[in-house]
Amino acid sequence: MNMAYFLVNRSPSSAIEWKTPKKVWSGKPVNYFGLCIFECPVYAHASNGKLEPRTKKCIFMDYAHRLKGYRLWCTDPRSPNFLISRDVIFDETAMLQ
């Protein structure tokens, strides 16, 4: 639901003369810089130790609410299922397998 609210508030509406609800409410222009493909593979930074892998393969699920970061679903069975991180690399060219 959070993803739907996020996208609706950044989409133009004919009811308010093709302006975005966020711009009407706050008076500031909308920034589309952070939009990413939903459920694309991402690699989150992990500092597990000197000889451990530096990234975790995850799936982008949502934008974190009230935090600067992304909500990710970690596919590694040794990690927690969901994590929030802002140090991520998106692989929008690859599809989930």
C-alpha positions as CSV (number, residue, x, y, z in Angstrom):
1,M,0.0,0.0,0.0
2,N,2.8,2.4,0.8
3,M,4.2,2.0,-2.8
4,A,0.8,2.8,-4.2
5,Y,0.4,6.0,-2.1
6,F,4.0,7.0,-3.1
7,L,3.3,6.7,-6.8
8,V,-0.2,8.2,-6.7
9,N,1.0,11.3,-4.9
10,R,3.6,11.8,-7.6
11,S,1.3,11.3,-10.6
12,P,-0.6,14.2,-12.3
13,S,-4.3,14.3,-11.8
14,S,-7.0,15.9,-14.1
15,A,-9.0,16.9,-11.0
16,I,-6.3,19.5,-10.0
17,E,-5.4,20.7,-13.5
18,W,-2.8,18.1,-14.2
19,K,-0.7,19.0,-11.2
20,T,0.6,16.4,-8.8
21,P,-1.0,16.1,-5.3
22,K,2.4,16.5,-3.7
23,K,3.1,19.8,-5.4
24,V,-0.4,21.2,-4.6
25,W,-0.1,20.2,-0.9
26,S,3.5,21.2,-0.3
27,G,4.1,23.8,-3.0
28,K,7.4,22.2,-4.0
29,P,8.0,20.5,-7.4
30,V,8.1,16.7,-7.4
31,N,11.5,15.0,-7.6
32,Y,11.4,11.8,-9.7
33,F,15.1,11.0,-9.2
34,G,14.6,8.2,-6.7
35,L,12.0,6.1,-8.6
36,C,13.1,2.5,-9.2
37,I,11.6,-0.6,-10.8
38,F,9.5,-2.5,-8.3
39,E,10.8,-6.0,-7.4
40,C,14.1,-5.5,-9.3
41,P,17.3,-7.2,-7.8
42,V,19.4,-5.0,-5.6
43,Y,22.7,-5.5,-3.8
44,A,22.7,-4.0,-0.3
45,H,26.0,-3.2,1.5
46,A,26.8,-5.4,4.4
47,S,29.7,-5.1,6.7
48,N,29.9,-8.7,8.1
49,G,33.7,-8.9,8.5
50,K,36.9,-8.6,6.6
51,L,36.7,-11.9,4.7
52,E,32.9,-12.1,4.3
53,P,31.0,-10.9,1.2
54,R,30.4,-7.2,1.1
55,T,26.9,-7.3,-0.4
56,K,23.6,-9.2,0.1
57,K,21.4,-9.9,-2.9
58,C,17.9,-8.6,-2.2
59,I,14.7,-7.7,-3.9
60,F,13.4,-4.1,-3.9
61,M,10.0,-4.1,-2.3
62,D,9.2,-0.5,-1.1
63,Y,10.4,2.9,-0.1
64,A,11.0,3.0,3.7
65,H,8.4,5.0,5.5
66,R,9.8,7.9,7.6
67,L,13.4,6.8,6.9
68,K,15.9,7.5,4.1
69,G,16.3,4.2,2.5
70,Y,14.7,1.3,0.7
71,R,12.8,-1.7,2.2
72,L,14.3,-4.9,0.8
73,W,13.5,-8.5,1.0
74,C,16.7,-10.5,1.5
75,T,16.9,-13.8,-0.4
76,D,19.7,-15.2,1.8
77,P,18.4,-17.8,4.3
78,R,21.0,-16.7,6.9
79,S,19.7,-13.1,7.0
80,P,16.5,-11.5,8.2
81,N,13.7,-11.5,5.7
82,F,13.3,-7.7,5.5
83,L,15.9,-5.0,5.9
84,I,16.1,-1.3,5.4
85,S,19.2,0.1,3.7
86,R,20.1,3.1,1.7
87,D,23.5,1.8,0.5
88,V,22.2,-0.2,-2.4
89,I,23.0,-0.8,-6.0
90,F,20.0,-1.4,-8.3
91,D,20.2,-3.9,-11.2
92,E,17.3,-2.7,-13.2
93,T,18.5,-4.5,-16.4
94,A,18.1,-8.0,-14.8
95,M,14.8,-9.8,-14.3
96,L,14.0,-12.0,-11.3
97,Q,14.6,-15.7,-11.8
